[in-house]
Amino acid sequence: MDRPAALARLSPRWRPVGREARDTLFMLVVIAWTIAPHLMRLGTWVGVLCLVVLVWRGALALRQGPLPSRWWLVAILGIAAGLTLWTQRTLFGKDAGVTLLVVLMALKTLELRARRDALVVFFLGFFLVLTQFLYSQSLATALAMGLSVWGWLTALTLAHMPAGRPRLAEAAGLAGRAALVGTPVMVALFLLFPRLGPLWAMPGGGAKTGLSDNLQLGDVAQLANDDEIAFRLRFEGPSPPAEALYFRGPVLSDYDGRRWRSNSFVPAGAESAPTEAAPSRRIYRYEMTLEPLRIPWLPLLEGTRLMPEAMPPLVGLPGQPDADGQWKLPRPQTERVLLKAQADLQTPHAAALRPFERRMLLTLPADRHPRTRAWAAELRARPGLRGADATALAGAVLQHIRSTSFVYTLEPGSYGDDPIDEFWLDRREGFCEHYAAAFVVVMRAMGVPARIVTGYQGTDFLPVDGYFAVRQSHAHAWAEFWQAGRGWVRADPTGAVAPERIRRSEALQPPPGLFGGALQAVSPDLRLQWRQWVEALDNRWNQWILGYGKRQQFDLLSQWGVQSPDLMSLARVLVTLVVGAGVAGAAWAWFDARRLGPWQRLRERIARQLARLGIDARPSDTLGTLAARLRERCGESGEAAARALAALELHRYGRPGRTGTPAGWWRDFHDAIARARAIAPAVGQERAR
């Protein structure tokens, strides 16, 4: 008994779904799967509209009801365009275009009246798959969209199987086999197609969170709640100690009393040589996989003085850092990039300070922080610090932090109109930016040029797949003061109040979410192990697939024996493979055109068996015709073979029709023919008498 009949007996109200309704519901599921990632990033109204339209179309398919008129669709489309313009402020661009495309896909299902409409939906679906990679090229996105492509190929296969009621599993298997046939071609193109520079780029994009080129107290603490990876790091040889891992970002020198900003004009490559001869130093070579940025700064390891090697190449990458030790690009880097660089951690930043720089680096608003400035003047007037240099003054400020009840916390609460005075003298609770800002204010009040530096400090304690992860939660702010004769000297007041933050990279962690809390309740290490496993897979995907470029292609050709590979040799190998694949495909097509299917082979075997009885089986003869001819020729001796032919015809063309042959059918038919051959001569002689 088939499944629909069994369900009908169990539930009298259940009615089997027709072929058209089933295919429509399957296509709606594929559409929902394809657009689901977009609904998480587009406006709420897009998700609500798509859900209503898809459920409406599914209900019409089940009831076999009429589709709405085109005027309804035009009205809904007009409302969607208005909402897009209202939320995106434009009808052009990436987000607005994807919004309209998602809405059009949902509305198109309400006018599936002809085969042409279905084909439009199919190709819209494949295009929507591509749009997912405008937002994310992660391994999870690739796997989800691979499943989506399989679903669309299955729907397209069903559309080209109009006869009968093919099972979904049969269509999915055929679609999967077709995709596997094309996989070698895709792999060859991925490995060998020349990597050319982009001819166009999407506007916008990049990171949604990360460092900024300005700072107000509380900004870095917000980043500490973000566990996303900012970049991955691997050293060639031993790695520096954790307390030396400072990755330099924006340098903030301009202060208006509330917000710190980067200097808008910093001469590029204006550093002068140190006044003292540099002793023998250790050079650390490292590789960094940098995620998209929201600012045009590269957070390279401090002491990186030579231009890093970038893959893909970075447009506008300077040959050396600017006078503040910053690596700035003309615009934010919106794509993942692989950098190889080297750093000398003991190299000073500069040995001369221009007069206008000194004035800016000593400036404090006249009406701000009066209590802190008075405290700094009192410290400077102490007998042991009269005439002291900048290093001694900085040491005294850091000693004050160590010996006073300062607290390092992610949640210091909101501060009033003068947060520096309140933090330094009253509450003494804050995150790294509170300590860095207060330190710089105190140093400037004592007549020492000082500034804030933001970036990242430390890494995850254990490497994953050979790479140390640096997260947004490692975002950090520290200070630098000017020491005559030495240049800029780093001072990190966070290390005075929370030394474990610097020495062991133990950043403060926000409370885990629902899923993370559940994993931590089951096993304290399970959440960490799960995250490391996922990040290791993601890193390998980034290195092997997304990071595969021209250099890897040339290395592959070298392994194949190509001397001095270049773009021309790459093109020659690719053309050779394409021509070879074309010849092999033509040969296979020639062979396949002459190959018999299982049913044709069975018919030929049946014809050969009947020929032994003197029965001519033409290709146009049905199995019933052959059975009648067999009875006429052999009489009762051929009855068993004739019944076998009739059973095979019923098996293949009855309801429901089945492919293949019943178990043991050929053995029974062959034995029946053999018995008929043994009896047929005697019957013929008896009829002759």
PyMOL commands that set and color helices and strands:
alter all, ss='L'
color gray80, all
select helices_A, chain A and resi 3-10+19-39+44-63+70-88+94-111+115-132+139-159+168-192+219-223+242-244+355-362+370-380+383-385+390-403+419-427+432-445+472-474+494-497+499-503+514-522+526-546+550-559+567-593+598-611+623-653+665-688
alter helices_A, ss='H'
color red, helices_A
select strands_A, chain A and resi 214-215+229-235+246-255+260-262+283-290+300-301+309-311+337-344+407-408+429-430+450-457+468-471+475-483+487-491
alter strands_A, ss='S'
color yellow, strands_A
deselect
rebuild
show_as cartoon
